[in-house]
Amino acid sequence: MTEARRQWRRRADTALRIVVAVPGGYAMASLWAMALARILPGGPAAATITATLVAFALCAFTAMWAFAARSGWRAAWTTLLGGGIAAAIAFGLIALTGRV
């Protein structure tokens, strides 16, 4: 592999990690906040505040994971999987119980 190709791959991997870290982490944290606000016990206000605080920590963890993963693609797939699970929980509960 030529040096130019190696540099391009490294830059593309870094760009993918940035996309996973910033908008991907925000999206996944938002989806988990939605899901946790419906799952956590207590009043709606307390559950929402707790879910939002957990989502802040999850957003930071996702950003760190994006750069700690073995590859950018692995970080992207795990972030998509985590967000997909949260979306399924949140929208499934909305479909079952309705909006409250």
N, C-alpha and C positions, 0 to 999 in steps of 0.2 A: 504494500500500500504506500502510496506516495505521501510525502510530508503535507502537501496541500490538502489532500483528502482527509488525512488525520486531523488537521486543524479544523476543517469544515465539520467533521463529525463531532469533535469536541465542542465547537461553538453551537451546533444544533442541539446537542445533548444539554448544554447549559441553558439554552433558550427554552427547551421543553421543561426543564426543571423550574425555571422562573414562572412559566405559565401554570405549571402544576401548583407551585407554592402560593402564588398570589391569587388569581381568580379561582383556581381549583380549590384551594384551601378555604376561601371565603364561601364558595358555593356549598362545599361539603359541610362546613360549620353551620351555615344557614339551614340546611336540610336537617341536620341533627338537632338544631334548636327547635325546629318545628316538631320533630318526632318526640323529643324529650318533653316538650311542654305539654303534650297530650298524655304521656305515659306517667310522669312524675305525680306522686300524691300531693294533696294539699289544695289550696285554692288556686284559681287560675293565675292570679298575679304572682304568687310565690313560685309556682311551677314555671312560669315564664321567666322570671328573674333567674332562677336556678339553672334552667336550660340555657339561657343566654351566657351565663358565667362559664358553664361547661363548654359551650361552643367557642368562647374566646380561647380557652386552653386548647381545644381541638384544632382551631385555626393555627395557633402557634406550633403545635405538634406536627401538623401537616406540612407547614413550611420547613420545619427542620427535617422531616422525613424526606421531603423532595430532594434535599441535597445529601442526605445520608444513605439513600437507597443505592443499590448496586448499579442501577442504570436509570435514566430518565423515564424509559418506558415502564419499568417496574413501578416507579413512583406514580406514574399516570394511571396505570391499571388498578393499583391498590386504592388510589383516591377515587377513581370512578366506581369501584366496587363498594367502598364505604359510603359514598354519596348515594349510590343506587339502593343500598340496603335502607338507609335513612329515608329516602324518598318513598320506598315501598311501605315502610312502617307508617310514615306520616299520612300519605294519601290513602292507604288502606284503612287507617283509623278514621279519617275524614269520611270515607265512603261508608263505613260501618255505623259510625255514631253521628254523623252529620257535623256541621260547624257549630261550635259552642262558643 
